[in-house]
Amino acid sequence: MHIEFRHLRTIRAIHQAGGLARAADLLNITQSALSHQIKGIEDQAGVALFVRRSKPLRLSAAGQRLLRAAEKVLPEIEALQAEFAGLRMGSAGRLHIAIECHACFEWLFPVLEQFRKTWGEVDVDIRPGLAFDALPALIREDVDVVISSDPEAIEGVEFRPLFDYEPVFVAAANHPLAAKPFVVAEDFRDEMLITYPVERGRLDVFSELLTPARVEPRGVRQVELTAVILMLVASGRGVAVLPDWVLREIRTSTDYITRPITETGLTKRLYAAIRSDDSDLPYMAHFLKLGREIPVRMQRG
């Protein structure tokens, strides 16, 4: 027996309409074509689907069984068709994000808050890229965006620039280094450095300053939250290096100071790595646009 979706739609339409003529109108076919279709289903099943001579037309026990199948299967198929239509039009999809930049949570949440107002049908999730290799996950399609400050040449992957930022030195207002106009690598040698819980190669203070200069701080303390880092710094428990935009966004105290790193300062760029095949998705383009705009709003605010 070969049952098609149109057979299920036919049974449902006849049940809903209560007669062949109205069901034919619902299905946009002639009554003759509908009768022929019913006969074909019954011939295949070898049983009658309707109780003949009943008014309104009534389903037999076999017809009722087929109707239950139609009411179970068709909504799922229709939902799938609607989902695929949304994907074709770019109004639905998936945006799973991995983050290699720990401080970027402070930036990402405002971006997603704006994003969801326009793209409510897009499935959004955040996958911190600290516990797994994010870029291979992007290639495997486990995630759709990787936020990183370390672009690589990878076939099929594009690193779209988001914004530039400056890693700055942060210390208590009464710290001896507060008297300097800028700090250099050697200034960290006797300091307790407070960082995010990230491997050294992904921390700007190490990759851009301390490791090239072969300077090791007195100690390193890892702290999860930016607000806690600033609290520890303000109380003289250590020093830190944080992105300038993070400090503009959450600064609530004058108990700490910021200074450039080196006389000319450091400049880094944040990127969104995406698959080349996804570059034309409307919601992806909007996410990238918001990702570039939100830091500017933070700075103006």
Buried (B, 14 or more C-beta within 10 A) or exposed (E): EEBEEEBBBBBBBBBEBEEBEBBBBBBEBEBEEBEEBBEEBBEEBEEBBBEEEEEEBBBBEBBBBBBEBBEEBBEEEEEEEEEEEBBEEBBBBBBBBBBBBBBBBBBBEBBBEBBEEBBEBBEBEBBBBBEEEBBEBBBEEEBBBBBBBBBEEBEEBBBBEBBEBBBBBBBBEEBEBBEBEBBBBEBBEEBBBBBBEBEEEBBBBBBBBBBEEEBEBEEBBEBEEBEEBBBBBBEBBBBBBBBBBBBEBBEEEEBBBBBBBEEEEBEBEBBBBBBEEBEEBBBBBBBBEBBBBBBEEBEEE
